[in-house]
Amino acid sequence: MQTRTETTMSTHNGEKRETGADEQEQGSSKKPKRSRRWAFLTLALPIALLAWSCAPKAPLPVTPTSKLAIGDAVIAVQLGEAQSQSGLEAPIQDNLVALVDVHGEQDIVRIGNQWEGRILWSDRGISFGAEQWEYQTTENGTSSQETKGWRASNVQRYELSDGRFIVVSYEMDLGYRVDTIELDGSVTSVSTPGTRGDMGQCGDRILSIVDTKQLWRRKQEALEAYAAQSGNDGAQPEELSVVVQLNDRDGDTPRLVGVAPMIDGLVSGQREFACEGDVITMPSVQTGDSRDVRVMADGGETGTMVLERWDLSTGQRTIIPVIDEQGNPIEIDREHSIFGYRGIQVGDEYRFISEGGDAFAVDLRSGRGRFLFSYDGTRINQRMVYQVSETGVYALEGRREDHNVTLSYRPWDGGAYRDVITMDKLADYVWLEGDILSSGHWRRIQSFSLRPGWDGGAQ
């Protein structure tokens, strides 16, 4: 394997600093030898410490991007830019992508910066990106393709049935940008202002649920669609919620595939749905505050859980209250949130875990739901990120007190979680060592993806 090394230093981007000690005035030549000896030691100690602080730390190997290949790896991890531990130094503005095997051995590449990097491992390979580049890693290496324009943050990555990848990024004017990675590696891009809302995939459709307060450019079209749907029966609502198809657009504009009256205080904050044919279902929160709006959801909303169900064949929406076994509404708040969940459908049940580690299961037909557990980990300087399977939850966490990055697993039935892989070598790239002049830096774990078909013996 061909590698290059980059030295981790106390300065931004690992560059060396050259320093020198100020000249010291010599004392009187008539001073006793002991005084001169102590003066020498007093001078030598800070010089030695300064020299140590400027000496190169242990080099961290980085593989040339084109040489990165899947090999024996079972997990792909994207790390964000390195933030100063003290907050007083500039960040190191790049991302790292690591491929790690079951023994914790790894290959790492350095790519351009992105505030939120999403990585996806499919049968076609591993898809990841930076501000202006898209990458795909296979058994044969890594190919790259420059994209048009600048992408500060990925929202999500999806795979279509024909093997193409979809990358959704935040765009100006509260919009989404959709990049389609074709089978030949080329990239086509479309942007739609005002479409930033709850988002997910159903079949080969990438969909956003948004209110016309935000998508005001399409409000008249949405009102006409609702009038046709309702047969002009009753008063027209002032604002509507709409489902917008972001990819495979009809000419220059995305299709409206669902429309219903906007409900004040109905929010969610999701990047995926349950999908059955033409029906999408999304756990949401019905708050009592009309100031809570879909585009501003952040996980701090308080209310009761509901299922927001859209039939795309008719364009109609149904709201199903979620209740527990005693028939009581399931309360949602900052302590038990559904924001930014990762979910999977198992039979009629949708199982999901929120960005904050709160796990639920809801029957999509009856609305009967239950809180399962909170997956907290150690939560020291790192958030946990999650992936789900039919049987349980995988969590990736940086544990600074043990100086490792750990993949753990917990079954949906609430059994104890257990560690699957411990990655102490990856921890060297998460917490960059400081010195006498620097507090060091740390990288946030942005996302991870597992090799398709690999379960780590968790089942």
C-alpha positions as CSV (number, residue, x, y, z in Angstrom):
1,M,0.0,0.0,0.0
2,Q,1.4,3.4,-0.9
3,T,1.0,5.9,1.8
4,R,2.2,9.4,2.6
5,T,2.5,10.8,6.1
6,E,1.3,14.1,7.5
7,T,2.7,15.4,10.8
8,T,0.3,16.4,13.5
9,M,1.5,19.6,15.0
10,S,0.2,22.2,17.5
11,T,-0.5,24.6,14.7
12,H,-3.2,24.8,12.1
13,N,-3.0,22.2,9.4
14,G,0.0,20.6,11.0
15,E,2.5,23.1,9.8
16,K,5.7,23.5,11.8
17,R,6.3,26.6,13.9
18,E,9.8,27.9,14.3
19,T,10.4,29.7,17.5
20,G,13.4,31.0,19.3
21,A,14.1,32.0,22.9
22,D,14.7,35.7,23.7
23,E,18.3,36.5,24.5
24,Q,19.0,36.4,28.2
25,E,21.2,38.9,29.9
26,Q,24.3,37.3,31.4
27,G,24.8,37.8,35.1
28,S,27.9,39.1,36.7
29,S,31.0,37.0,36.0
30,K,31.7,37.3,39.7
31,K,28.7,35.2,40.8
32,P,29.3,31.9,42.4
33,K,29.3,28.8,40.2
34,R,26.1,27.5,41.9
35,S,24.3,30.6,40.9
36,R,25.5,30.4,37.4
37,R,24.4,26.7,37.3
38,W,20.9,27.5,38.5
39,A,20.7,30.3,36.0
40,F,21.6,27.9,33.3
41,L,19.0,25.4,34.3
42,T,16.4,28.1,34.6
43,L,17.1,29.1,31.1
44,A,17.6,25.6,29.6
45,L,14.3,24.2,30.9
46,P,11.9,26.5,29.0
47,I,14.1,26.3,25.9
48,A,13.9,22.5,26.1
49,L,10.1,22.6,26.5
50,L,9.8,25.0,23.6
51,A,12.0,22.8,21.5
52,W,9.9,19.7,22.4
53,S,6.7,21.6,21.6
54,C,8.0,22.3,18.1
55,A,9.4,18.8,17.5
56,P,7.3,16.7,15.0
57,K,4.8,14.4,16.7
58,A,4.4,10.9,15.5
59,P,3.3,11.0,11.8
60,L,-0.2,9.9,11.0
61,P,-0.3,7.8,7.8
62,V,-2.7,9.0,5.1
63,T,-3.3,6.9,1.9
64,P,-3.4,8.7,-1.5
65,T,-7.1,8.9,-2.4
66,S,-6.8,7.0,-5.7
67,K,-5.2,4.1,-3.8
68,L,-8.0,3.6,-1.3
69,A,-9.7,0.3,-1.9
70,I,-12.3,-1.7,0.0
71,G,-10.1,-4.7,0.8
72,D,-11.1,-6.4,4.1
73,A,-12.8,-3.3,5.5
74,V,-16.2,-3.7,7.2
75,I,-17.0,-0.1,8.2
76,A,-16.5,3.2,6.5
77,V,-16.3,6.4,8.6
78,Q,-16.3,10.0,7.7
79,L,-14.7,12.5,10.2
80,G,-15.3,16.2,10.1
81,E,-13.0,19.2,10.4
82,A,-10.7,19.3,13.4
83,Q,-11.9,21.8,16.0
84,S,-9.6,23.4,18.6
85,Q,-9.9,21.8,22.0
86,S,-9.7,25.2,23.7
87,G,-11.7,27.1,21.0
88,L,-8.8,29.5,20.7
89,E,-7.1,28.1,17.6
90,A,-8.3,27.9,14.0
91,P,-9.9,24.6,12.8
92,I,-8.1,22.2,10.5
93,Q,-10.5,22.5,7.6
94,D,-10.6,19.1,5.9
95,N,-12.4,15.8,6.3
96,L,-11.0,12.3,6.7
97,V,-12.5,9.0,5.4
98,A,-11.4,5.8,7.1
99,L,-12.0,2.2,6.0
100,V,-11.5,-0.2,9.0
101,D,-11.5,-4.0,9.2
102,V,-12.6,-6.2,12.1
103,H,-9.2,-5.9,13.8
104,G,-9.2,-2.1,13.8
105,E,-6.7,-1.9,11.0
106,Q,-7.4,1.0,8.8
107,D,-6.7,3.0,5.6
108,I,-7.4,6.8,5.8
109,V,-7.7,9.4,3.1
110,R,-7.9,13.2,3.4
111,I,-10.5,15.1,1.4
112,G,-11.9,18.6,1.2
113,N,-14.0,20.0,4.0
114,Q,-17.7,19.5,4.5
115,W,-19.7,20.5,7.6
116,E,-22.0,17.4,7.4
117,G,-20.5,14.5,5.4
118,R,-22.7,11.5,4.6
119,I,-21.1,8.2,3.6
120,L,-23.0,5.3,2.0
121,W,-21.8,1.7,1.3
122,S,-23.8,-0.2,-1.2
123,D,-23.2,-3.2,-3.4
124,R,-21.8,-0.8,-6.0
125,G,-19.2,0.6,-3.6
126,I,-18.7,3.3,-1.1
127,S,-20.0,6.8,-2.0
128,F,-18.7,9.9,-0.2
129,G,-17.9,13.5,-1.0
130,A,-16.4,16.9,-0.2
131,E,-17.3,20.5,-1.0
132,Q,-16.6,20.1,-4.8
133,W,-15.7,16.5,-5.3
134,E,-17.5,13.1,-5.4
135,Y,-15.7,9.9,-4.7
136,Q,-16.5,6.2,-5.2
137,T,-14.4,3.4,-3.7
138,T,-14.4,-0.2,-4.9
139,E,-12.1,-3.2,-4.7
140,N,-10.0,-1.6,-7.4
141,G,-9.4,1.8,-5.9
142,T,-11.1,5.2,-5.7
143,S,-12.4,7.4,-8.5
144,S,-13.2,11.1,-8.2
145,Q,-15.4,13.5,-10.1
146,E,-15.5,17.3,-9.6
147,T,-18.9,18.7,-9.1
148,K,-20.3,22.1,-10.2
149,G,-20.6,24.7,-7.5
150,W,-19.9,24.5,-3.8
151,R,-21.6,22.2,-1.3
152,A,-21.2,23.1,2.4
153,S,-23.1,20.2,3.8
154,N,-24.7,16.9,2.7
155,V,-28.1,16.2,4.0
156,Q,-28.3,12.5,3.0
157,R,-27.2,10.0,0.4
158,Y,-29.5,7.5,-1.3
159,E,-29.1,4.6,-3.8
160,L,-31.6,4.1,-6.6
161,S,-32.7,0.7,-7.9
162,D,-30.4,1.0,-11.0
163,G,-27.3,1.6,-8.9
164,R,-27.1,5.4,-9.2
165,F,-26.4,7.5,-6.1
166,I,-28.4,10.6,-5.1
167,V,-26.7,13.2,-2.9
168,V,-28.9,15.9,-1.3
169,S,-27.2,19.1,0.0
170,Y,-28.4,22.3,1.5
171,E,-28.8,25.1,-1.0
172,M,-29.3,28.8,-0.6
173,D,-32.9,30.2,-0.3
174,L,-34.0,27.4,1.9
175,G,-33.6,24.9,-0.9
176,Y,-32.2,21.5,-1.6
177,R,-29.6,20.6,-4.3
178,V,-29.8,17.1,-5.7
179,D,-26.8,15.6,-7.3
180,T,-27.3,12.4,-9.3
181,I,-24.1,10.2,-9.6
182,E,-24.6,8.4,-12.9
183,L,-23.2,4.8,-13.5
184,D,-20.3,6.3,-15.5
185,G,-19.4,8.5,-12.6
186,S,-20.6,11.8,-14.1
187,V,-22.7,14.1,-12.0
188,T,-25.9,16.0,-12.9
189,S,-27.3,18.7,-10.5
190,V,-30.6,20.5,-9.9
191,S,-31.5,23.0,-7.2
192,T,-35.0,24.0,-6.1
193,P,-35.5,27.0,-3.8
194,G,-38.0,26.7,-0.9
195,T,-38.0,22.9,-0.7
196,R,-36.1,22.5,2.5
197,G,-38.2,20.4,4.9
198,D,-38.6,16.7,5.9
199,M,-37.0,14.5,3.3
200,G,-36.7,10.9,2.4
201,Q,-36.7,8.2,-0.3
202,C,-39.6,6.0,-1.5
203,G,-38.6,3.7,-4.3
204,D,-36.7,5.8,-6.8
205,R,-38.3,9.0,-5.7
206,I,-36.6,11.5,-3.5
207,L,-39.2,13.5,-1.7
208,S,-39.5,16.6,0.5
209,I,-42.5,17.6,2.7
210,V,-42.7,21.4,3.0
211,D,-45.2,24.1,3.8
212,T,-46.3,26.8,1.3
213,K,-45.2,29.5,3.7
214,Q,-41.8,28.4,2.6
215,L,-42.5,27.2,-0.9
216,W,-44.4,30.3,-1.8
217,R,-43.4,30.2,-5.4
218,R,-45.6,27.1,-5.9
219,K,-48.5,28.2,-3.6
220,Q,-51.0,29.0,-6.3
221,E,-50.3,25.6,-8.0
222,A,-50.7,23.9,-4.7
223,L,-54.0,25.6,-4.0
224,E,-55.3,24.6,-7.4
225,A,-54.3,21.0,-6.8
226,Y,-56.0,20.9,-3.5
227,A,-59.2,22.4,-4.9
228,A,-59.2,19.7,-7.6
229,Q,-58.6,17.0,-5.0
230,S,-61.3,18.3,-2.6
231,G,-63.8,19.1,-5.4
232,N,-63.9,22.7,-4.3
233,D,-65.9,21.5,-1.2
234,G,-65.6,24.1,1.6
235,A,-63.3,27.0,2.2
236,Q,-59.8,26.9,0.9
237,P,-57.0,26.8,3.5
238,E,-54.6,29.7,3.8
239,E,-51.5,27.5,3.8
240,L,-50.8,24.0,2.6
241,S,-48.3,21.2,3.2
242,V,-47.0,19.6,0.0
243,V,-44.9,16.7,-1.0
244,V,-42.4,17.6,-3.6
245,Q,-40.5,15.1,-5.8
246,L,-36.9,16.5,-6.0
247,N,-35.5,14.1,-8.6
248,D,-36.7,13.2,-12.1
249,R,-38.3,16.6,-12.5
250,D,-41.0,17.5,-14.9
251,G,-39.1,20.0,-17.0
252,D,-37.7,22.8,-14.9
253,T,-39.9,22.4,-11.9
254,P,-40.3,19.5,-9.4
255,R,-43.6,17.6,-9.3
256,L,-46.1,18.2,-6.5
257,V,-47.3,14.7,-5.6
258,G,-49.2,15.4,-2.4
259,V,-51.1,18.4,-0.9
260,A,-53.1,18.9,2.3
261,P,-54.0,21.8,4.6
262,M,-51.1,22.9,6.8
263,I,-51.4,22.0,10.4
264,D,-50.0,24.5,12.9
265,G,-47.3,23.1,15.1
266,L,-46.9,19.8,13.2
267,V,-43.1,19.2,12.9
268,S,-40.7,16.3,12.5
269,G,-37.1,17.0,11.2
270,Q,-36.4,13.8,9.3
271,R,-34.3,12.5,6.4
272,E,-36.1,9.2,5.8
273,F,-39.6,7.7,5.7
274,A,-41.3,4.4,6.0
275,C,-42.2,3.5,2.4
276,E,-44.8,0.9,1.2
277,G,-45.6,1.2,-2.5
278,D,-47.0,4.7,-3.0
279,V,-47.5,5.4,0.8
280,I,-44.9,7.2,2.9
281,T,-45.3,7.4,6.7
282,M,-43.2,9.6,9.0
283,P,-43.3,9.9,12.8
284,S,-43.9,13.5,13.7
285,V,-44.7,15.7,16.7
286,Q,-47.9,17.6,17.1
287,T,-47.0,20.6,19.3
288,G,-49.3,23.2,20.7
289,D,-47.2,26.1,19.4
290,S,-48.0,27.5,16.0
291,R,-44.5,29.0,16.0
292,D,-43.0,25.5,15.6
293,V,-42.6,25.2,11.9
294,R,-41.3,22.3,9.8
295,V,-38.2,23.9,8.5
296,M,-37.0,25.0,12.0
297,A,-37.4,21.6,13.7
298,D,-34.3,20.9,16.0
299,G,-35.4,18.2,18.4
300,G,-36.4,20.5,21.2
301,E,-40.1,20.4,20.3
302,T,-42.7,19.3,23.0
303,G,-45.9,17.5,22.1
304,T,-47.4,14.2,21.2
305,M,-46.2,11.7,18.6
306,V,-48.3,11.2,15.5
307,L,-47.8,9.4,12.2
308,E,-47.9,11.7,9.1
309,R,-49.1,9.4,6.3
310,W,-49.2,10.4,2.7
311,D,-50.7,8.3,-0.2
312,L,-48.9,9.5,-3.2
313,S,-51.3,7.8,-5.6
314,T,-54.1,10.1,-4.4
315,G,-52.0,13.0,-3.0
316,Q,-53.9,12.8,0.3
317,R,-52.6,12.9,3.9
318,T,-53.8,11.1,7.1
319,I,-52.8,11.9,10.6
320,I,-52.7,8.9,13.0
321,P,-52.2,9.6,16.8
322,V,-49.6,7.3,18.3
323,I,-50.7,5.7,21.6
324,D,-49.1,3.3,24.1
325,E,-50.5,0.0,25.3
326,Q,-52.7,1.9,27.9
327,G,-54.2,4.1,25.1
328,N,-52.3,7.2,26.3
329,P,-50.5,9.5,23.8
330,I,-46.8,9.1,23.6
331,E,-45.2,12.4,24.8
332,I,-42.2,13.8,22.9
333,D,-39.8,16.4,24.4
334,R,-36.1,17.2,24.5
335,E,-35.5,14.2,26.8
336,H,-37.3,11.8,24.4
337,S,-37.0,13.1,20.9
338,I,-37.6,11.6,17.5
339,F,-35.6,14.2,15.6
340,G,-33.2,13.0,12.9
341,Y,-34.0,9.3,13.3
342,R,-32.6,6.3,11.5
343,G,-35.4,3.8,10.9
344,I,-36.4,0.4,9.4
345,Q,-39.7,-1.3,8.8
346,V,-40.1,-4.8,10.1
347,G,-43.4,-6.2,9.2
348,D,-46.0,-3.6,10.1
349,E,-43.8,-2.1,12.7
350,Y,-41.5,0.9,12.1
351,R,-38.4,0.8,14.4
352,F,-36.3,3.9,14.7
353,I,-33.7,5.7,16.9
354,S,-33.4,9.5,17.0
355,E,-30.2,11.5,16.6
356,G,-30.3,11.8,20.4
357,G,-30.4,8.0,21.0
358,D,-34.1,7.5,21.8
359,A,-35.5,4.3,20.3
360,F,-39.2,3.7,19.5
361,A,-41.4,1.2,17.7
362,V,-44.7,2.1,16.1
363,D,-47.3,-0.1,14.3
364,L,-47.9,1.7,11.0
365,R,-51.5,0.4,10.8
366,S,-52.9,1.0,14.3
367,G,-50.6,3.7,15.6
368,R,-49.8,1.6,18.6
369,G,-46.3,2.6,19.8
370,R,-43.8,2.0,22.6
371,F,-40.6,3.6,23.8
372,L,-37.8,1.1,23.7
373,F,-34.7,2.6,25.3
374,S,-32.2,5.4,25.2
375,Y,-28.8,4.6,23.8
376,D,-26.6,7.1,25.6
377,G,-23.0,5.7,25.5
378,T,-20.4,7.6,27.4
379,R,-21.1,10.9,25.7
380,I,-17.7,12.5,26.4
381,N,-16.8,15.1,23.8
382,Q,-18.5,13.1,21.0
383,R,-22.0,12.5,19.8
384,M,-23.0,9.0,18.9
385,V,-24.1,8.2,15.3
386,Y,-26.4,5.3,14.4
387,Q,-27.2,2.8,11.8
388,V,-30.1,0.3,12.1
389,S,-30.9,-3.3,11.0
390,E,-34.0,-5.4,11.4
391,T,-32.7,-6.8,14.7
392,G,-31.0,-3.8,16.4
393,V,-29.0,-0.6,16.5
394,Y,-25.3,0.0,15.7
395,A,-23.8,3.0,17.4
396,L,-20.4,4.6,16.7
397,E,-18.9,6.6,19.5
398,G,-15.6,8.3,20.3
399,R,-14.6,7.4,23.9
400,R,-11.9,9.8,24.8
401,E,-11.4,8.4,28.3
402,D,-10.3,5.0,26.7
403,H,-8.8,6.7,23.6
404,N,-10.8,4.6,21.2
405,V,-13.6,4.8,18.7
406,T,-16.0,1.9,19.3
407,L,-18.8,0.3,17.2
408,S,-21.4,-1.2,19.5
409,Y,-24.7,-3.0,19.0
410,R,-27.9,-3.2,20.9
411,P,-31.0,-5.3,19.9
412,W,-34.4,-3.6,19.6
413,D,-35.8,-5.8,22.3
414,G,-33.7,-3.9,24.9
415,G,-31.0,-6.4,25.6
416,A,-27.6,-5.1,26.8
417,Y,-25.4,-3.4,24.2
418,R,-22.0,-4.9,23.4
419,D,-18.9,-3.7,21.6
420,V,-18.3,-5.0,18.1
421,I,-15.1,-3.3,17.0
422,T,-12.7,-1.2,19.0
423,M,-10.7,1.3,16.9
424,D,-7.9,2.7,19.0
425,K,-5.8,3.6,15.9
426,L,-8.7,5.7,14.5
427,A,-8.8,7.6,17.8
428,D,-5.4,9.1,17.0
429,Y,-7.1,10.9,14.1
430,V,-10.1,12.0,16.2
431,W,-8.1,13.5,19.1
432,L,-5.0,15.3,17.7
433,E,-2.4,15.6,20.5
434,G,-1.6,19.1,21.8
435,D,1.5,20.4,23.4
436,I,2.7,23.2,25.7
437,L,1.5,25.8,23.2
438,S,-1.7,24.1,22.0
439,S,-4.7,22.4,23.5
440,G,-4.8,20.1,20.5
441,H,-7.8,19.5,18.1
442,W,-10.6,17.0,17.8
443,R,-12.7,15.7,14.9
444,R,-16.4,15.0,15.1
445,I,-17.6,11.6,13.8
446,Q,-20.0,12.7,11.0
447,S,-21.3,9.4,9.7
448,F,-20.5,5.7,9.1
449,S,-21.8,2.9,6.9
450,L,-21.3,-0.9,7.2
451,R,-20.3,-3.3,4.5
452,P,-23.6,-4.8,3.0
453,G,-24.3,-8.2,4.6
454,W,-21.9,-7.8,7.5
455,D,-23.4,-7.8,11.0
456,G,-20.3,-8.3,13.1
457,G,-21.8,-11.3,14.8
458,A,-24.4,-9.1,16.4
459,Q,-27.4,-11.2,15.3
